[in-house]
Amino acid sequence: MSKSQGLPFFVSIPHSGEDVPDEVTWLSDLEEPTLMRDVDRFVDDLYSPVISEADLLAVKTQWHRYVVDLNRLEDEFDEDSVEGAPHGVGTHPKGLHWSVTTHGEQLIKVPMTMELHNKLVSSYYNPFHGSVSGMREKIKKDFGVVYHLDLHSMPSKGTNLHPDPGQTRAEIVVSDYHGSSAEEPYRDIVMKAYQEAGFQVAYNWPYVGGGVTRRYGKPEEKCHTIQVELNRMLYMNEDTKKKSDLFLETQKKLTVAVKSILKNLKQHLEK
């Protein structure tokens, strides 16, 4: 495999997409700050230099997370969003289909049909996961082990729909789903890389990892997945959703961090 500097490594970016297909009519009239409330806006731009320079294998999407959330498991939707859903009202407001934003703004007023749900899963959810699964399987076949970084961003403070309402968050949150999605040496490599690049790093709080981490992080199968959340105050105005003057500085620090992960991962594998 010529990419990722010959390492069994790839990245995924599931929440930076902004496109909304015509069939998702309930998002068509939202003002931009609401529509972009929970999008990991610009995360793909922030990591694009190091993806290019290091020739990394990467999977991302063009589709908005309110269309269908790629960082959720397939059964995580309720009757607020889909008629005949497997879970009752209020169980998954931020699930596969978001019925409210993290600021409590209503997105889905009338539940969609199961037919439309199935179409959204088939058209937008499955292709992304097919790409991630295919890449993971190819790397595993070539190297016998897989190291995966799932890249996100987060609000600078928790809201009432977060586990940490009102709390100011760390600059980076590294998550491995309570220690179950990756081996400790890989977790330590990732945390140290972001710290040495100049970021304040927290572990498994307030995020422990999502559907991607849970689905693909299987250390017993030598498949290791870690989620990384970047504080949005480091690169954007969270009210207007526009890039801030800190964007380029943060982009450079992220490049340093990922290159450090690659360097130290190579050393780890050579031991």
Buried (B, 14 or more C-beta within 10 A) or exposed (E): BEBBBEBBBBBBBBBBBBEBBEEBEBBEEBEEBBBBBBBBBBBBEBBBBBBEEBEBBBBBBEBBBBBBBBBBBBEBBBBBBBEEBEBEEEBBBBBBBBBBBBEEBEBBEEBBEEEBBEBBBEBBBBEBBEBBBEBBEBBBEEBEBBBBBBBBBBBBBBBEBBEEEEEEBBBBBBBBBEBBBBBEBBBBBBBBBBBBBEBEBBBBEBBBBBBBBBBBBBBEEBBBBBBBBBBBBBBBEBEEBEBBEBBEEBBBBBBBBBBBBBBBBEEBBEE
